[in-house]
């Protein structure tokens, strides 16, 4: 089984504008596809750090003296780079979202295709799983999760159905959850709605939005002047945050302007939005929603 087929491989690594003696970071190591491409372009004195919170990814580590794999969430990127003596780096790559491996291993509970326990933890040591969200959150919390992260209009009714059902028995598996929400799954849009439900719960379990914000806020401090960010997003919630941070250096509102109407931001965008070519999507269907944005530290 292919652990993970890297999306926009050439475009993403090209975006880093690799210097042979530079220091780079792949904060979403996964199967190591992007990391291997970066190492190909580095010289003997170059260095690559990689992050992945999923212990399964550690099995893909690369035997190379220039490479260090850190088993941590990328929300701690600055802390651990400093620990390893890299206060500033020349480029940071991130491929957000779920790896093919996580989707394809039934027991991880990420995919709507399999019957499995409700889990969805990227870090298998985390205390909160999908089971806890579904069974322990109150109705209002579940509604917010489904509405904010799944953008589901029927979130209030779905949340009520979940809470009513669990009064009778715990909801432990993906099939039980599907049964509870069956009346909301229009036959023509069943897969889409299920994907939205799973996405919402997964984002909550892994605190993906909070982690993304914390990571982005650290990047200007981590990068050297002229250093590059190369970031792949897969859904609008992520992409909006990435786009706004590159443009404004913040996630909400507008930066403070001087008397001439100008404002300072830490980054500037490089080029335009990049999406996979039809040929790549035909080979790897999971690339279909990918959006690559590249930025440079001013």
Backbone torsions as a table, in degrees:
resi	resn	phi	psi	omega
1	UNK	NA	131.2	174.7
2	UNK	-69.6	124.2	-177.2
3	UNK	-63.9	-49.4	178.2
4	UNK	-163.8	127.5	178.6
5	UNK	-89.3	110.8	-173.8
6	UNK	-62.0	135.4	-178.0
7	UNK	-91.0	141.9	177.2
8	UNK	47.5	46.5	-172.3
9	UNK	-56.6	-57.2	-176.9
10	UNK	-64.7	-45.3	-176.3
11	UNK	-63.2	-40.6	-177.4
12	UNK	-68.4	-44.3	179.8
13	UNK	-73.0	-37.1	173.3
14	UNK	-55.2	-38.7	-177.4
15	UNK	-62.1	-23.0	179.1
16	UNK	-77.0	-16.3	-179.5
17	UNK	51.8	60.8	-170.6
18	UNK	-57.3	130.3	169.2
19	UNK	-99.1	131.6	-175.1
20	UNK	-55.6	-31.4	-178.6
21	UNK	-102.6	16.4	-175.1
22	UNK	-81.9	171.7	175.6
23	UNK	-114.4	126.4	-175.7
24	UNK	-129.7	160.9	-178.1
25	UNK	-135.0	128.6	171.0
26	UNK	-108.9	103.5	-172.4
27	UNK	-84.4	-1.8	177.7
28	UNK	-132.5	73.0	-169.3
29	UNK	-61.6	-51.6	178.4
30	UNK	56.8	-119.5	179.1
31	UNK	-85.3	-3.6	175.3
32	UNK	86.2	8.4	-176.8
33	UNK	-60.7	-49.0	179.1
34	UNK	-67.0	-39.4	-179.7
35	UNK	-61.5	-42.9	179.9
36	UNK	-62.1	-38.0	179.1
37	UNK	-68.3	-39.2	176.7
38	UNK	-62.2	-45.2	-178.8
39	UNK	-62.2	-34.4	177.1
40	UNK	-59.6	-31.3	-174.4
41	UNK	-95.7	-7.1	178.6
42	UNK	-88.2	148.3	174.1
43	UNK	-86.0	-175.5	-177.1
44	UNK	-60.3	-28.1	-177.6
45	UNK	-97.5	0.9	177.3
46	UNK	-72.1	166.6	-177.6
47	UNK	-144.6	139.6	176.8
48	UNK	-130.3	125.8	171.2
49	UNK	-106.0	143.5	177.1
50	UNK	-132.6	148.2	179.2
51	UNK	-121.6	142.7	167.3
52	UNK	-161.3	126.8	-178.7
53	UNK	-81.8	-13.7	-177.7
54	UNK	-85.4	120.4	-178.4
55	UNK	-61.5	-28.6	178.7
56	UNK	-59.0	-33.2	-177.9
57	UNK	-67.7	-21.8	-179.2
58	UNK	-63.6	-23.8	178.7
59	UNK	-68.6	-14.7	-179.0
60	UNK	-97.7	10.5	-175.6
61	UNK	-54.5	152.1	-174.7
62	UNK	-104.7	129.0	179.5
63	UNK	-82.0	89.6	-177.1
64	UNK	-154.9	128.2	-177.6
65	UNK	-62.0	-19.6	-179.1
66	UNK	-85.3	-2.4	-169.6
67	UNK	-115.5	135.7	174.3
68	UNK	-132.0	124.2	179.0
69	UNK	-104.4	126.0	-175.7
70	UNK	-112.8	120.5	-176.5
71	UNK	-85.1	72.0	-178.3
72	UNK	-147.9	159.8	174.5
73	UNK	-69.3	141.4	-178.1
74	UNK	-67.5	-7.3	176.0
75	UNK	-67.4	-13.9	178.9
76	UNK	-106.3	24.9	-171.7
77	UNK	-58.7	-45.7	-177.0
78	UNK	-64.0	-44.8	-177.7
79	UNK	-58.8	-47.2	-175.0
80	UNK	-79.1	-29.2	173.5
81	UNK	-63.9	-41.1	177.3
82	UNK	-64.1	-39.2	178.4
83	UNK	-58.4	-37.4	179.9
84	UNK	-90.6	9.9	173.8
85	UNK	82.2	16.9	-179.8
86	UNK	-113.8	85.7	-177.7
87	UNK	-72.0	-34.1	178.3
88	UNK	-134.2	146.3	-178.2
89	UNK	-131.3	165.0	-175.9
90	UNK	-89.8	-14.1	180.0
91	UNK	-171.9	149.5	179.2
92	UNK	-132.2	128.7	178.0
93	UNK	-114.1	137.9	175.8
94	UNK	-140.5	131.9	175.3
95	UNK	-118.8	89.1	-173.3
96	UNK	-68.9	166.3	177.2
97	UNK	103.5	-167.3	-173.4
98	UNK	-100.5	137.6	179.4
99	UNK	-75.0	158.1	176.7
100	UNK	-58.3	-37.6	179.2
101	UNK	-59.5	-46.1	-179.1
102	UNK	-63.8	-37.7	177.1
103	UNK	-68.9	-36.4	-169.9
104	UNK	-87.2	-17.5	177.4
105	UNK	-89.8	109.9	-170.7
106	UNK	-56.1	-40.5	-174.5
107	UNK	-66.1	-14.9	179.5
108	UNK	-77.3	-18.9	173.6
109	UNK	77.4	15.4	-177.9
110	UNK	-83.7	-26.2	-171.3
111	UNK	-100.5	142.3	175.8
112	UNK	-74.9	-8.3	-175.1
113	UNK	-78.1	-22.0	-170.5
114	UNK	-115.8	151.8	168.3
115	UNK	-85.3	122.7	-175.5
116	UNK	-158.0	162.5	171.7
117	UNK	-62.7	148.3	178.2
118	UNK	-72.4	109.3	-176.5
119	UNK	-130.1	-86.5	176.4
120	UNK	69.2	17.5	178.1
121	UNK	-82.3	125.8	173.0
122	UNK	-74.0	-38.1	171.6
123	UNK	-99.8	109.0	-172.8
124	UNK	-69.2	-7.3	176.8
125	UNK	-92.1	-7.7	179.9
126	UNK	-64.3	148.0	-176.8
127	UNK	-76.2	-35.1	-174.1
128	UNK	-93.4	124.4	176.3
129	UNK	-117.7	179.3	176.4
130	UNK	-60.9	-32.0	177.0
131	UNK	-57.2	-45.5	-178.1
132	UNK	-66.1	-39.9	178.7
133	UNK	-61.5	-46.7	-175.9
134	UNK	-72.0	-34.8	-172.5
135	UNK	-102.6	-21.9	-174.5
136	UNK	-111.0	-24.4	179.1
137	UNK	-70.0	147.4	176.0
138	UNK	-79.6	172.8	-173.1
139	UNK	-58.7	-42.2	-179.0
140	UNK	-66.7	-38.4	178.1
141	UNK	-64.3	-43.0	178.7
142	UNK	-64.6	-41.3	177.9
143	UNK	-57.9	-45.9	-179.1
144	UNK	-63.7	-41.7	178.7
145	UNK	-59.5	-48.9	-177.4
146	UNK	-67.6	-36.5	-178.0
147	UNK	-77.1	-47.5	-175.2
148	UNK	-73.5	-41.8	-172.7
149	UNK	-101.0	-19.3	177.0
150	UNK	-108.2	-10.3	-179.1
151	UNK	51.8	44.8	-177.4
152	UNK	-97.4	120.8	-179.4
153	UNK	-65.8	-30.1	-178.3
154	UNK	-90.2	19.2	-178.4
155	UNK	-53.9	-43.3	-179.7
156	UNK	-60.9	-44.9	-179.5
157	UNK	-68.9	-37.7	177.5
158	UNK	-62.7	-45.1	-179.8
159	UNK	-61.5	-42.1	179.0
160	UNK	-62.9	-41.6	-179.7
161	UNK	-62.9	-40.6	179.4
162	UNK	-63.9	-47.4	-177.7
163	UNK	-65.0	-39.2	178.3
164	UNK	-64.4	-43.5	-177.8
165	UNK	-65.6	-41.0	-175.4
166	UNK	-72.6	-9.3	171.4
167	UNK	-65.7	-29.9	179.9
168	UNK	-84.9	-41.1	-178.2
169	UNK	-164.9	156.5	177.4
170	UNK	-63.9	149.2	174.4
171	UNK	-101.2	102.9	-169.9
172	UNK	-103.2	-26.5	-171.9
173	UNK	-124.2	165.4	178.7
174	UNK	-62.5	-36.6	-179.7
175	UNK	-67.1	-39.9	177.2
176	UNK	-62.0	-41.7	179.5
177	UNK	-64.4	-42.9	178.1
178	UNK	-61.0	-41.0	-179.7
179	UNK	-63.6	-43.1	179.6
180	UNK	-60.5	-38.6	-174.0
181	UNK	-101.1	13.4	-173.6
182	UNK	-56.5	-38.8	-176.2
183	UNK	-68.7	-13.3	178.5
184	UNK	-94.6	-2.2	-174.8
185	UNK	-100.2	84.4	174.8
186	UNK	-54.9	133.4	-173.2
187	UNK	-52.9	-43.8	-176.3
188	UNK	-70.7	-27.5	-176.0
189	UNK	-117.5	19.0	-174.8
190	UNK	-56.4	-49.0	-176.9
191	UNK	-64.6	-38.5	180.0
192	UNK	-65.1	-46.5	-178.3
193	UNK	-66.2	-41.9	176.9
194	UNK	-59.9	-41.8	178.9
195	UNK	-61.9	-39.2	178.5
196	UNK	-66.1	-41.0	178.5
197	UNK	-62.6	-48.5	-179.6
198	UNK	-63.6	-42.0	178.6
199	UNK	-58.5	-45.4	-177.8
200	UNK	-61.1	-48.0	-178.5
201	UNK	-66.4	-41.4	179.8
202	UNK	-61.5	-43.5	179.7
203	UNK	-62.0	-40.2	179.0
204	UNK	-67.7	-45.6	-178.6
205	UNK	-57.1	-44.4	-174.0
206	UNK	-96.6	4.7	-179.7
207	UNK	49.5	45.1	-172.0
208	UNK	-64.5	-39.0	-178.6
209	UNK	-69.8	-43.8	178.0
210	UNK	-62.7	-42.9	-179.9
211	UNK	-64.0	-41.0	179.4
212	UNK	-62.8	-45.0	179.0
213	UNK	-62.1	-45.8	-180.0
214	UNK	-61.2	-41.7	178.4
215	UNK	-62.0	-50.5	-177.7
216	UNK	-60.4	-40.5	-178.9
217	UNK	-62.1	-27.1	-179.3
218	UNK	-83.9	-20.1	-171.0
219	UNK	-61.3	-39.5	179.0
220	UNK	-62.0	-32.9	179.3
221	UNK	-76.0	-32.3	-178.1
222	UNK	-75.7	-33.3	-175.1
223	UNK	-83.1	144.6	168.8
224	UNK	-74.3	163.9	174.7
225	UNK	-61.2	129.3	-175.8
226	UNK	86.5	-3.4	177.2
227	UNK	-68.9	155.4	-172.4
228	UNK	-112.8	146.9	168.0
229	UNK	-111.4	135.9	176.8
230	UNK	-132.4	108.2	-165.6
231	UNK	-126.7	124.8	177.8
232	UNK	-107.1	125.0	176.5
233	UNK	-113.1	158.5	-177.2
234	UNK	-124.0	-13.1	175.5
235	UNK	-142.3	164.5	-170.1
236	UNK	-62.4	-31.5	-179.7
237	UNK	-61.5	-45.8	177.5
238	UNK	-67.4	-49.2	-172.9
239	UNK	-63.4	-36.9	177.8
240	UNK	-61.9	-42.1	179.5
241	UNK	-64.8	-44.6	179.8
242	UNK	-62.6	-47.6	-178.0
243	UNK	-61.5	-45.6	-178.5
244	UNK	-67.4	-38.0	-178.9
245	UNK	-67.6	-40.7	177.6
246	UNK	-63.4	-39.7	-176.0
247	UNK	-77.0	-43.9	-171.1
248	UNK	-116.9	-11.3	-175.2
249	UNK	72.6	15.7	179.8
250	UNK	-154.7	169.8	-174.6
251	UNK	-103.0	-22.9	179.6
252	UNK	-136.8	153.0	177.6
253	UNK	72.6	-164.9	-178.5
254	UNK	-126.6	147.3	177.7
255	UNK	-67.3	155.5	-179.5
256	UNK	-69.1	132.9	-178.4
257	UNK	-102.1	153.2	175.4
258	UNK	-83.7	-175.5	-175.5
259	UNK	-63.6	-18.1	179.6
260	UNK	-95.5	2.3	179.0
261	UNK	86.5	6.5	-180.0
262	UNK	-90.9	156.2	175.6
263	UNK	-143.0	152.8	-179.7
264	UNK	-99.6	137.8	175.6
265	UNK	-131.2	154.0	-176.1
266	UNK	-77.4	-20.0	-173.7
267	UNK	-128.5	160.3	168.9
268	UNK	-132.0	144.6	-179.8
269	UNK	-73.3	150.4	178.3
270	UNK	-118.3	116.3	-179.7
271	UNK	69.6	-167.9	-178.4
272	UNK	-105.4	172.6	176.2
273	UNK	-56.5	136.6	179.2
274	UNK	-116.5	132.1	175.7
275	UNK	-125.0	158.1	-177.9
276	UNK	-64.2	146.0	173.8
277	UNK	-70.7	158.9	-179.9
278	UNK	-56.3	-34.3	-178.9
279	UNK	-64.3	-39.6	179.6
280	UNK	-69.1	-40.9	179.6
281	UNK	-63.3	-36.4	179.2
282	UNK	-64.2	-34.0	179.8
283	UNK	-82.2	-39.2	-175.8
284	UNK	-132.0	94.8	-174.9
285	UNK	-60.1	-26.9	-178.8
286	UNK	-70.9	-8.5	177.0
287	UNK	-82.1	-8.1	-168.0
288	UNK	-60.6	-31.0	-177.0
289	UNK	-102.8	7.7	-175.9
290	UNK	-70.2	139.6	175.3
291	UNK	-133.3	124.5	-178.5
292	UNK	-106.8	126.9	174.7
293	UNK	-123.3	137.2	-178.5
294	UNK	-119.5	139.0	-178.9
295	UNK	-140.2	160.6	-179.9
296	UNK	-130.7	140.1	178.5
297	UNK	-75.0	130.1	179.6
298	UNK	-80.1	NA	NA
